[in-house]
Amino acid sequence: MAKKLKASALRDVEQLLYHQADCLDGKRWQDFIDLFTKDGTYWMPAAPEQTTGEGVPSIFWEDRDLMTVRLKRLTHPRAWSQKTAWGTNHVVGNVTIEKENARTGDLVVRSRFHMMEFRNDVTRHFAGSYIHHLKKTKQGHRIKLQRVDMVNAQGPYEYVLQAWV
């Protein structure tokens, strides 16, 4: 029975991560933010050896309030950075449950991603791993912490990331 339960949990987690990718590719920013707990954090460390985003430089270290500020910037009618048509496509795979709290239903999940971004007639590729700390809620699992480790985080870029990876 435990193996069947884990398979069901894995399927639910995969659907959550695919939904998250779909929200990003569809520029449904509020739906993306709503996948986080009230105290959830989106974190992209500047270096892979970082163990926290507090008090150290990170590419992203955003709670829901900062995510909402980014959402407002992305959707503002005069946001010059959004004038050029652009889009992304995420592929998420290799999803594994690394830790499960049997008492609370909370999970730690690892997955891999590849994101293609097209902007200004240029295609950029980003790839790496996600670590999601998921909290079990009445609405299903929600993201308490999402860590994004990009393989090419230190690469030179002509322009910065506008939205979440």
Order of alpha helices (4+ residues) and beta strands (2+ residues): alpha-alpha-beta-beta-alpha-beta-beta-beta-beta
